[in-house]
Amino acid sequence: MSSSNDAVFLRRNNQIQDAIDSQNMKQALQLIEKRMKKGENTQFLKANETHKKKGIAETLALCNVDPPISDLDSLDILHRTLQKMDDHTELRSAIWERAAKAKSQDHALQMRWFMFGYEAGDWKSAQKAAMSLQKNFPRERKYYFWAIFLCYLVSDDAASSDMDRKLFGTLAYRFAQKAVADVPPNPTDLLSPTRAIQTAEELLLVIRVFESQYRWEEIVQVLNSHNVGLSSRIVNNDRTFMIAKVMALGAAGLWEEGYSYAKSLLAVPDDEAERNALHERDDWKYWNLLIAAVRHLDKDPGLLSDTQQHIEKFIEFSPKSRNAHIALMDVALTGLKRGERTEDDLVAACQRYFDQHKHKLYAFKDLRGVLETRDDNLIHRVSQHCMDSVKGKPGDAIPLINAYKMQYCDRISGNNNASKSSIETIVRNCLDFYDSFTLLAKTQDSKNGSQPDTASAMESRPTDDFCIIAAMALLQPSSAGQVSEKISNTALIRAAGILERLLIDSPHNYEAILMLIRIYLLLGACSIALRWFGKLSVKQMQYESVAHNLFTRFATIHPHAAPPIEGADYKDFDAQVAFIAALDFYRSANFTIKNSLIKGLDDGVYVNLDDTIELQRRVRDSICRRMWALDLRRMQRIRKGNHLALHGDIGQQFSVSHLLLTYSDTNYLIAQDTSPVQDQRKYDGFMNLERCEQSPFEHRLRAGPIPGENWLASARLTDRLFSVLESIGSQKPVVLTLELPNLGGLSLSQTDDDHTETERDTAKIHVELLKVALFMAGSKAHTSTEIETALGTVEDWLKAKREDLALQDPKKSPLIMRTTVEFTPGTPSAPTWEYFHGIWTLVETLKALWNMLDLDSRKAAKTAKLPAEQMKRLETLVREVFEDIRSNTRSLKQSLAESATLSTLIDLVKRGDTTDEYEKPLQDVMEKVMDESALELFCGELRESWEEALDGVLVAKL
């Protein structure tokens, strides 16, 4: 028997030793801890802790041995060992530095030191290595520029101390100055020093360094110089450097020189060859410097007129120049502000611009930018001219589109009391024009023998804008002056119907799809939103800048999987798979960027390399990456272990790494990261016809405030709550040093900016629950009395939730009445995003409570004792609130199942609801434009999406 036990112990010990020998220390530690928890107290297990301490001591001794270790293999082993030890970053660099000093001519050793620091993003260590390389191998001129570049990186790194940023910034600047000064004035001189600039890429690096030190005047001096200036052999009037000079002149405030330089660039020459080159210089950056200089040089009374004449001459040379006409409007606007021009002059300039450019879709945007004044009369006069100039000329759609965009800006934007008649007129006319131009296009295609699906294969058509303008006109705030700018649900449904009609003809219209995604999200029809998101074909960095349009709060609106769509990717109907795909972008982007960093250094493209490193920072510190990681974990909790719908061919959709990403500790580390974030979310994919002083149109289509750092902090707190409960249940040690006041810097008093009311309410309860969870895990931060108070707060909160969910008649509760669509007044008919957001957020909290109750009842983890009576009352309340959720959801599903729902939806799209019906002319246009069968399909899918979302709630379990 004893021999048998010895064999078992030997086999277990060998498993630990094998893990140690293969450098898998994490596995070895897990095996040791597992055996010690079972009560083993053998010498072998104790010896490993002793060996660990001894190994650390010996490692540190080796790092400080004299003479220093300089063997590459030994240094590699020491470096990897120190990487696994905390708080030894500086020592890792020190062992290489000592070795490099001992073997100053060992090129391989110093390059290995440099690459270790560079690849790890340890710019300070890499900078020391670069300095050593350029000192010990002076004939390799690239090392001098590596040293400049690394000094710049340290100075530009937010992680560097203020002292280091200043020190290394100054060092980079002085090195760069020397590189400029050493360029010989004679370009044929072949004996130029090694450190002198020889390529355009090196000069761009110098300019980047000067920019970082705000040495704008010095940039101008460099680019004016003979040896490295614009006319030098190195630059040869390259446009990149011309723009760099323009930017530096403006930043330095050298307005007189800037005015002369911009004017010279945009002067019309007599020579025909030079005239052809002038077209290439028609760049807005040059025009912008000219106009900015005019604005600042306000003491010269004749400057405005001289500039206007100069622009007129350019327009005479190039009548279609967009930039020149915008500059002319800017001059008129500047003169109006100074009192040197009248409103009539500005209106005339705008009218002239429109007459010249009305056939271009950019015309409205340009006019809107110039008409920054809030003078209603000015905007109205320009709008009226635009409309008058297209009357009776329906042959070209684009001038009409621009005219109606101006009319929207004039009559609807900025007018909180825009009349129903004004809105209906724009909607009616735009839909009428869309129908006419679409019919005309189909007729022409038929005559030309084109295939019927030719139009649908296009990305988009100009006439699509008519439908988008009509939808935007409908989507006006329901109450004037409201901060939330909430839109009525019936308006959302009508706008969705119009956009769906548009996408029949132009299925790839980006603006329409993006708007439709947001509309379906607000309507709570998230399975359709997810499906349309798939049609955007989001790639790479778009997950960073575009995906937020769907993903924001999606985990608390639609965490479950929708029914499969035949032929579609799983990410098009399962939100969890969509989030995994998004997070995988960040993982793969990191590998791609690392590879390009090495190649960029070899090629010497320093400025591109700097931009790539900045991209790496943005990807690493992305707020979206943190949000998606937190929300993916939230979905996994809500779905309670059903992390992925493991379809038969899932392997064809995602590699093993994708699945590992879901279950590994990676997301936890990302989710709990409290370092500063970068926000790269973009909103410019939406059409915006609002006046400059108004909030952009897409602001109305947001599912609550934009989440920011406070949102991240409260989401981390929730994630921490579940992690503590999970650790207690699995008998893992809980880190108790992280007390409540330091949990991500969460300030609940500041959550108004980026939290919904539901999130703010829930965050406060999760703070109380986390107190209880930490108490259960053994924390002494709170007394038993404080824990009773916390549980009392939770109890009161649950009682309030019961009242909010109480069905006052078979179909109504306070929650339902404020978060649903009403097809007929006073009758809740369909849920909105606010209903699901409130329900799923509540379900998550109930799950945390249920987990806590379960742990307390089992006492399996020997947790601290909680008040028995309170816990019993809480258990009853949790069951009751969860049943209330189901009752509310069943009530809404019953309302949707009524036979008249589909016909009511169809009528709502065509005629409006019973309290706000359209006028007869608009009804007639809607009847004509909306295809009856397509409209019926749209309404049917909308109802199915609501039913599917309600089913998702009904199958949820505690």
Residue pairs with C-beta under 8 A, 6 or more apart in sequence:
9 42
9 44
12 31
12 35
13 44
15 31
16 28
16 31
16 32
16 44
16 48
19 25
19 27
19 28
19 31
20 28
20 48
23 80
25 84
28 48
32 45
32 48
35 45
36 45
37 731
56 85
59 78
59 81
59 82
59 85
60 91
62 69
62 78
63 69
63 78
63 82
63 91
63 94
63 95
67 102
68 95
68 98
68 99
68 101
68 102
69 75
69 78
69 95
69 99
70 99
70 102
70 103
70 106
70 109
72 108
72 109
72 112
75 95
75 96
75 99
75 109
75 112
76 112
78 95
79 92
79 95
79 96
79 116
82 88
82 91
82 92
82 95
83 92
89 122
92 116
92 122
92 125
93 117
93 122
93 124
93 125
93 128
96 109
96 112
96 113
96 116
96 125
96 129
97 113
97 128
97 132
99 109
99 113
100 106
100 109
100 110
100 113
100 129
100 132
100 136
103 109
104 132
104 136
105 136
107 137
110 129
110 132
110 133
110 136
111 133
113 125
113 129
113 132
114 126
114 129
114 130
114 133
114 146
116 122
116 125
117 123
117 124
117 125
117 126
117 127
117 128
117 129
118 126
118 129
118 150
118 597
118 601
119 594
119 597
119 598
121 616
123 150
123 153
123 154
123 157
123 160
124 154
124 160
124 164
126 150
126 153
127 147
127 150
127 151
127 153
127 154
127 168
130 143
130 146
130 147
130 149
130 150
131 147
133 140
133 143
133 146
133 147
134 140
134 143
134 144
134 146
134 147
137 143
138 194
139 194
141 194
141 195
141 198
142 604
144 175
144 179
144 194
144 195
145 179
145 202
145 205
145 604
145 606
146 601
147 175
148 172
148 175
148 176
148 179
148 205
148 206
148 209
149 205
149 606
149 609
149 610
151 168
151 169
151 171
151 172
151 175
152 168
152 169
152 172
152 205
152 208
152 209
152 212
152 610
153 610
153 613
154 160
154 164
154 165
154 168
155 164
155 165
155 166
155 167
155 168
155 169
155 172
155 212
156 165
156 169
156 212
156 610
157 165
158 676
160 168
169 212
169 213
170 213
172 209
172 212
172 213
173 209
173 210
173 213
173 215
175 195
176 205
176 206
176 209
176 210
178 195
179 195
179 196
179 197
179 202
179 206
180 197
180 206
180 222
180 225
180 227
180 228
182 192
182 193
182 195
182 196
182 197
183 192
183 196
183 197
183 198
183 227
183 228
183 234
184 191
184 192
184 196
184 227
185 226
185 227
187 227
187 232
187 233
192 198
197 203
197 206
197 228
197 234
198 234
199 234
199 604
200 234
200 235
200 238
200 240
200 241
201 604
201 605
201 606
201 607
202 604
202 606
203 222
203 228
203 234
203 235
203 241
204 240
204 244
204 606
204 607
205 606
205 607
206 222
207 219
207 222
207 241
207 244
208 606
208 607
208 610
210 216
210 218
210 219
210 222
211 219
211 248
214 251
216 248
216 249
216 251
216 252
217 248
217 252
217 254
219 244
219 245
219 248
219 252
220 245
220 248
220 249
220 252
220 254
220 257
222 228
222 229
223 229
223 230
223 235
223 241
223 244
223 245
223 248
224 230
225 232
226 232
228 234
228 235
229 235
230 237
230 238
230 241
230 242
230 245
231 237
235 241
239 280
239 283
242 265
243 283
243 285
245 261
246 258
246 261
246 262
246 285
246 286
246 289
247 285
249 257
249 258
249 261
249 289
250 258
250 288
250 289
250 292
253 296
255 292
255 293
255 296
255 297
256 293
256 297
258 289
258 292
258 293
259 289
259 290
259 293
259 294
259 297
259 303
261 289
262 286
262 287
262 289
262 290
262 293
263 290
263 307
263 310
265 281
265 286
266 278
266 281
266 282
266 286
266 287
266 290
266 310
266 314
267 310
268 275
268 278
268 313
268 314
268 316
268 317
269 275
269 278
275 317
278 317
278 318
279 318
282 318
282 321
282 323
282 324
283 323
284 323
284 326
287 323
287 324
287 326
287 327
290 307
290 327
291 327
291 330
291 331
291 334
294 303
294 304
294 307
294 331
294 334
295 334
297 303
298 338
301 340
304 331
304 334
304 335
304 338
304 340
304 341
307 331
308 328
308 331
311 324
311 327
311 328
311 331
312 328
314 321
314 324
315 321
315 324
315 325
315 328
318 324
319 356
320 356
320 357
322 357
322 360
322 362
322 366
325 352
325 353
325 356
325 357
325 366
326 353
326 366
326 369
326 370
328 349
328 352
328 353
329 346
329 349
329 350
329 353
329 366
329 367
329 370
330 370
331 349
332 341
332 345
332 346
332 348
332 349
333 346
333 370
333 372
333 373
334 341
335 341
335 345
335 346
336 342
336 343
336 345
336 346
343 375
343 377
343 378
346 370
346 378
347 378
347 381
347 382
347 385
350 367
350 370
350 371
350 382
350 385
351 382
351 385
353 363
353 366
353 367
354 363
354 367
354 382
354 385
354 386
354 389
354 402
355 389
357 363
357 366
358 386
358 389
358 390
358 398
358 399
358 402
358 403
359 396
359 398
359 399
360 398
361 398
361 401
361 402
361 462
361 465
363 402
364 401
364 402
364 405
364 406
364 409
364 689
367 382
367 386
367 406
368 409
368 689
368 691
368 692
369 692
371 378
371 379
371 382
371 692
372 692
372 693
373 379
374 414
374 691
374 693
376 410
376 414
379 409
379 410
379 691
380 410
382 406
383 403
383 406
383 407
383 409
383 410
383 411
386 402
386 403
386 406
386 407
387 403
387 406
387 407
389 399
389 403
390 399
390 400
390 403
393 399
394 400
394 433
394 436
397 433
397 437
397 462
397 463
397 466
398 462
400 433
400 466
401 462
401 463
401 465
401 466
401 469
404 426
404 429
404 430
404 433
404 466
404 469
405 465
405 469
405 689
407 426
408 426
408 469
408 472
408 473
408 689
409 689
409 690
409 691
411 418
411 422
411 426
412 418
412 422
412 423
412 426
412 473
412 476
413 689
413 690
413 691
413 694
414 690
414 691
414 693
414 694
416 477
416 480
416 481
417 480
418 476
420 916
421 919
423 473
423 474
423 476
424 918
424 919
424 921
424 922
426 469
426 470
426 473
427 470
427 473
427 474
427 922
428 921
428 922
428 925
430 466
430 467
430 469
430 470
430 473
431 466
431 467
431 470
431 498
431 925
431 926
431 929
432 925
432 929
433 463
433 466
434 463
434 464
434 466
434 467
434 470
434 502
434 929
435 925
435 928
435 929
437 463
437 466
438 463
438 505
441 455
441 461
441 463
442 455
445 451
445 452
445 454
445 455
455 461
455 505
455 506
456 504
456 505
456 506
456 507
458 506
458 508
459 506
459 508
459 509
459 510
460 506
460 508
460 509
460 510
460 511
460 512
461 505
461 506
464 502
464 505
464 506
464 509
464 511
464 512
465 687
467 498
467 499
467 501
467 502
467 512
468 499
468 502
468 509
468 511
468 512
468 515
468 687
469 687
469 689
470 498
471 495
471 498
471 499
471 515
472 495
472 687
472 689
472 697
474 491
474 494
474 495
474 498
475 487
475 491
475 492
475 495
475 697
475 700
475 701
476 487
476 491
477 485
477 486
477 487
477 700
478 486
478 487
478 488
478 491
479 486
485 695
485 699
485 700
486 700
487 522
487 700
487 701
489 522
489 523
489 821
489 822
489 832
490 821
490 908
490 912
490 913
490 916
492 519
492 522
492 523
493 523
493 821
493 905
493 908
493 909
493 942
494 908
494 909
494 912
495 515
495 519
496 516
496 519
496 520
496 523
496 938
496 942
497 909
497 930
497 935
497 938
497 939
498 929
498 930
499 512
499 515
499 516
499 519
500 516
500 934
500 938
501 929
501 930
501 931
501 934
501 935
502 509
502 512
503 509
503 512
503 513
503 516
504 931
504 934
506 512
507 535
508 535
510 536
510 685
511 685
511 686
511 687
513 532
513 535
513 536
514 536
514 546
514 549
514 685
514 686
515 686
515 687
515 698
515 701
516 529
516 532
517 529
517 532
517 533
517 536
517 549
517 550
518 529
518 549
518 698
518 701
518 702
518 703
519 701
520 526
520 528
520 529
520 532
520 945
521 529
521 550
521 554
521 557
521 703
521 833
522 701
522 703
522 832
522 833
523 821
523 830
523 832
523 833
523 942
524 557
524 830
524 831
524 832
524 833
524 834
524 835
524 836
524 946
524 949
525 942
525 945
525 946
525 949
526 554
526 557
526 558
526 562
526 575
526 833
526 836
526 945
526 949
527 558
527 562
527 563
527 573
527 945
527 948
527 949
528 941
528 942
528 945
529 550
529 558
530 550
530 558
530 562
530 572
530 573
530 575
530 578
531 565
531 568
531 572
531 573
533 549
533 550
533 572
533 578
534 568
534 569
534 571
534 572
536 542
536 546
538 546
538 547
540 585
540 589
541 589
543 581
543 582
543 585
543 586
543 624
544 585
544 618
544 619
544 622
544 624
544 625
544 680
544 681
545 680
545 681
545 682
546 682
546 685
547 582
547 624
547 628
548 624
548 627
548 681
549 685
550 578
551 578
551 579
551 582
551 624
551 627
551 628
551 631
552 627
552 702
552 703
552 704
552 706
552 707
553 703
553 704
553 707
553 756
553 833
553 837
554 575
554 579
554 631
555 575
555 579
555 631
555 632
555 634
555 635
555 638
555 840
556 631
556 634
556 836
556 837
556 840
556 841
556 844
557 703
557 833
557 836
557 837
557 840
558 575
558 836
558 949
558 952
559 575
559 576
559 634
559 635
559 638
559 639
559 840
559 952
560 575
560 638
560 639
560 952
560 955
560 956
561 573
561 574
561 575
561 576
561 645
562 573
562 574
562 945
562 948
563 573
563 948
564 570
564 573
564 647
565 572
565 573
569 577
569 653
570 577
570 645
570 647
570 650
570 653
571 577
571 578
571 580
571 581
571 653
572 578
574 644
574 645
575 635
576 632
576 635
576 636
576 639
576 643
576 644
576 662
577 644
577 645
577 653
577 654
579 628
579 631
579 632
579 635
580 632
580 644
580 654
580 658
580 661
580 662
581 654
581 658
582 624
582 628
583 625
583 628
583 629
583 632
583 661
583 667
583 670
584 654
584 657
584 658
584 661
586 619
586 622
586 625
587 657
587 661
587 666
589 619
590 616
590 619
590 620
593 612
593 615
593 616
593 619
594 616
596 612
597 609
597 612
597 613
597 616
600 606
600 608
600 609
600 612
601 609
617 678
618 678
618 680
619 625
621 675
621 676
621 677
621 678
622 677
622 678
622 680
623 677
623 678
623 679
623 680
623 681
623 707
623 708
623 709
623 712
624 680
624 681
625 670
626 670
626 671
626 673
626 677
626 712
627 707
627 711
627 712
627 715
629 667
629 670
629 671
630 671
630 712
630 715
630 716
630 719
631 715
632 662
632 667
633 667
633 668
633 671
633 719
633 722
634 715
634 718
634 719
634 844
636 643
636 662
637 722
637 844
637 847
638 840
638 843
638 844
638 847
638 956
640 847
640 957
643 662
643 663
644 650
644 659
644 662
647 653
650 659
661 667
668 719
668 723
671 715
671 716
671 719
672 716
672 719
672 720
674 716
674 744
674 745
677 709
677 712
679 708
681 706
683 696
683 698
686 696
686 697
686 698
686 701
687 697
688 696
688 697
688 698
689 697
690 696
690 697
703 833
703 837
704 755
704 756
704 759
704 837
705 753
705 754
705 755
705 756
706 754
707 754
707 755
708 753
708 754
709 745
709 754
710 746
710 747
710 750
710 751
710 753
710 754
710 755
711 751
711 754
711 755
711 759
712 744
713 743
713 744
713 745
713 746
713 747
714 746
714 748
714 751
714 755
714 759
714 763
714 766
716 743
716 744
716 746
717 743
717 744
717 746
717 763
717 766
717 767
717 770
718 762
718 763
718 766
718 844
718 848
720 738
720 743
720 770
721 766
721 769
721 770
721 773
721 848
722 848
722 851
724 734
724 770
724 773
724 774
724 777
725 773
725 848
725 851
725 852
725 855
726 732
727 733
727 734
727 777
728 734
728 773
728 776
728 777
728 855
728 861
728 863
729 851
729 855
729 860
729 861
731 860
731 861
734 774
734 777
734 778
736 774
736 777
736 778
736 779
736 781
739 774
739 779
739 781
740 767
740 770
740 771
740 774
740 781
743 770
746 763
746 767
748 760
748 763
748 764
748 767
751 759
751 760
751 763
752 760
755 763
756 837
758 834
758 837
758 838
758 841
759 841
761 797
762 841
762 842
762 844
762 845
765 793
765 794
765 797
765 845
766 845
766 848
768 790
768 791
768 793
768 794
769 790
769 794
769 845
769 848
769 849
769 852
771 781
771 782
771 786
771 787
771 790
772 787
772 790
772 791
772 852
772 866
773 852
774 781
774 782
775 781
775 782
775 787
775 864
775 866
776 852
776 855
776 856
776 861
776 863
776 864
776 866
777 863
777 864
778 864
782 790
787 866
787 867
788 867
788 870
791 866
791 867
791 870
791 871
791 874
792 870
794 849
794 874
795 870
795 873
795 874
795 877
798 874
798 877
798 878
798 881
799 877
801 842
801 881
801 884
802 877
802 880
802 881
802 884
803 814
804 813
804 814
804 815
805 813
805 814
805 815
805 881
805 884
805 885
805 887
805 888
806 813
806 814
806 884
807 813
807 887
807 888
807 891
808 814
810 891
811 827
811 828
811 891
811 892
811 894
811 895
812 828
812 891
813 884
813 888
813 891
815 835
815 838
815 888
816 828
816 835
816 888
816 891
816 892
817 828
818 834
819 831
819 832
819 834
819 835
819 838
820 828
820 829
820 830
820 831
820 832
820 835
820 892
821 828
821 829
821 830
821 831
821 832
822 828
822 829
822 913
823 829
823 830
823 901
823 904
823 905
823 908
823 913
824 904
824 913
824 914
825 913
825 914
825 915
827 895
828 891
828 892
828 895
829 895
829 896
829 901
829 904
830 892
830 895
830 896
830 943
830 946
831 892
831 946
831 949
831 950
835 892
836 949
836 953
839 885
839 888
839 889
839 953
840 953
842 881
842 885
843 882
843 885
843 953
843 956
846 878
846 881
846 882
846 958
847 958
849 874
849 878
850 878
850 958
853 871
853 874
853 875
853 878
855 861
855 863
856 863
856 866
856 871
857 871
878 958
882 958
885 953
886 953
886 954
889 950
889 953
889 954
890 954
892 946
892 950
893 947
893 950
893 951
893 954
895 901
896 943
896 946
896 947
896 950
897 947
901 943
902 936
902 939
902 940
902 943
905 939
905 942
905 943
906 935
906 936
906 939
909 926
909 930
909 935
909 938
909 939
910 923
910 926
910 927
910 930
910 935
911 917
911 918
911 923
911 926
912 918
917 923
918 926
